[in-house]
Amino acid sequence: MLLTEVGSAYYKVKGFRVKFPIMFPGIFKKMREGIHRKVQNNEPGLYVSLAFPILFAFVLTFIGSRVIGYLITFGHMPPLYLEPSPGLHVHHFTYGVFILFFAGYLGLSVKQARAKFWVALLLGFGLGLAMDEFGMWLRLRDDDIVRWSYDGFNITVGIFLFILTVKPGIRMLKRAWPFGKRGY
């Protein structure tokens, strides 16, 4: 068995003892404290600190919407979408876009550190719903190829990886650049 209970808080995963169920609240607490410190002390790096909660909520929402989508498609779950008229239903990327609008407004209006953390999670949730059906945006059709493509997931994760690595990459290039500061 891959996951076995060792103690009250520890689980054994492939021979390693980990605090699996209580690990995430500790991570989120550290993230909230780091965001709080950066907001209160006006430290740089706030937006990089907000990237992890956004990406975490995005991945969980994307996976959840895919699982629910598969269950609905294969008849294991009743449809959960709004159908205003026969043959026309509102896809969940529409809800995601409206959540993104709302999160964007909140992101511009809130100043408190705790609120910024929750807005980051809301933004990730909306991004997960919207980018799950990115193929529908791109191709403007609704078929199985478009519905089950992972284009939106790949593009979003790629953008986050770029954002997280661009500053260290530029620092490395500046250190490794063979020419002086003046370029000769």
KOLFIFI-402990 format. One record per residue (C-alpha): residue in one letter; y, z, x. Coordinates in steps of 0.25 Angstrom, whole numbers, padded with zeros to 4 digits, always signed. Each point is the difference from the previous one (the first is absolute). Example, Ala and Ser with C-alpha at 12.3 -4.5 7.8 and 13.67 -1.06 7.14 Angstrom:
# residues 2
A-0018+0031+0049
S+0014-0002+0006
***
This chain:
# residues 184
M+0000+0000+0000
L+0014-0004+0005
L+0008+0012-0006
T-0006+0014+0000
E+0006+0013-0003
V+0000+0010+0011
G+0010+0011-0004
S+0010+0003-0011
A+0010-0010+0006
Y-0007-0008+0010
Y-0009-0012-0002
K-0009-0007+0010
V+0003-0015+0001
K-0010-0007+0010
G-0001+0012+0008
F+0015+0004+0000
R+0005+0013-0007
V+0013-0004-0008
K+0008+0006-0011
F-0001-0011-0009
P+0005+0004-0014
I+0011+0009+0006
M+0004-0010+0011
F+0010-0008-0009
P+0009+0011-0005
G+0002+0004+0014
I+0003-0014+0005
F+0010-0001-0012
K+0006+0013+0003
K+0003-0004+0015
M+0006-0013-0005
R+0009+0007-0010
E+0004+0010+0011
G+0003-0011+0009
I+0008-0008-0010
H+0008+0013-0004
R+0003+0003+0015
K+0005-0014+0002
V+0009+0000-0012
Q+0005+0014+0002
N+0003-0003+0015
N+0004-0014-0002
E-0011-0004+0011
P-0003-0015+0002
G-0014-0005-0005
L+0001+0004-0014
Y-0004-0014-0005
V-0012+0000+0009
S-0004+0013-0005
L+0001-0005-0015
A-0009-0012+0004
F-0013+0008+0000
P+0001+0006-0014
I+0004-0014-0005
L-0012-0006+0007
F-0009+0011-0005
A+0004-0001-0015
F-0001-0016+0002
V-0014+0000+0005
L-0005+0011-0010
T+0007-0008-0012
F-0005-0014+0005
I-0015+0006+0001
G+0001+0007-0013
S+0006-0013-0007
R-0011-0009+0006
V-0011+0010-0004
I+0005+0001-0014
G+0002-0016+0000
Y-0014-0002+0004
L-0005+0010-0011
I+0008-0007-0011
T-0005-0014+0005
F-0014+0003+0000
G+0000+0008-0014
H-0002+0014+0005
M+0014+0004-0005
P+0009-0004-0012
P+0012-0008+0004
L+0012+0009+0003
Y+0011-0011-0001
L+0011-0002-0011
E-0002-0012-0008
P+0012-0004-0008
S-0006-0012-0006
P-0014-0007+0001
G-0002-0006+0013
L+0012+0006+0007
H-0002+0014+0007
V+0009+0007+0010
H-0006+0001+0014
H+0002+0013+0008
F+0008-0007+0010
T+0011+0000-0011
Y-0001+0015-0001
G+0001+0001+0015
V+0012-0008+0001
F+0007+0009-0010
I-0005+0012+0008
L+0006-0006+0013
F+0013-0002-0007
F+0001+0014-0005
A-0005+0005+0014
G+0011-0008+0007
Y+0011+0006-0009
L-0005+0014+0002
G-0001-0003+0015
L+0014-0004+0000
S+0005+0012-0008
V-0008+0012+0005
K+0004+0008+0012
Q-0010+0011+0001
A-0012+0000+0009
R-0010+0004-0010
A+0005-0011-0010
K-0001-0010+0011
F-0015+0003+0003
W-0003-0002-0015
V+0008-0012-0001
A-0008-0006+0012
L-0013+0003-0008
L+0006-0006-0012
L+0004-0013+0008
G-0014-0001+0006
F-0006+0001-0014
G+0009-0011-0006
L-0003-0008+0013
G-0015+0002-0002
L+0001-0005-0014
A+0009-0012+0003
M-0007-0005+0012
D-0014+0001-0006
E+0003-0012-0008
F+0009-0007+0011
G-0009-0013-0001
M+0005-0001-0014
W+0015+0000+0005
L-0003-0010+0011
R-0008-0010-0009
L+0005+0003-0014
R-0014-0001-0006
D-0011+0010-0005
D-0014-0003+0005
D-0010+0007+0008
I+0004-0006+0013
V+0014+0005-0001
R-0004+0013-0007
W-0009+0005+0011
S+0007-0005+0012
Y+0005+0010+0010
D+0012-0007+0004
G+0010+0011-0004
F-0008+0011+0006
N-0001-0007+0014
I+0015-0004-0001
T+0005+0014-0003
V-0009+0007+0010
G+0005-0010+0010
I+0014+0003-0003
F-0002+0015+0001
L-0007-0002+0014
F+0011-0009+0005
I+0011+0011-0005
L-0008+0011+0007
T-0002-0008+0013
V+0013-0008+0002
K+0008+0011+0006
P-0011+0005+0010
G-0002-0015+0003
I+0014-0003+0003
R+0001+0013+0009
M-0013-0005+0008
L+0006-0014+0001
K+0013+0006+0006
R-0007+0008+0010
A-0009-0012+0004
W+0010-0010+0000
P+0001-0006+0015
F+0014-0003+0000
G+0012+0011+0001
K+0009+0004-0012
R+0008-0012+0003
G-0011-0010-0002
Y+0000-0005+0015
***
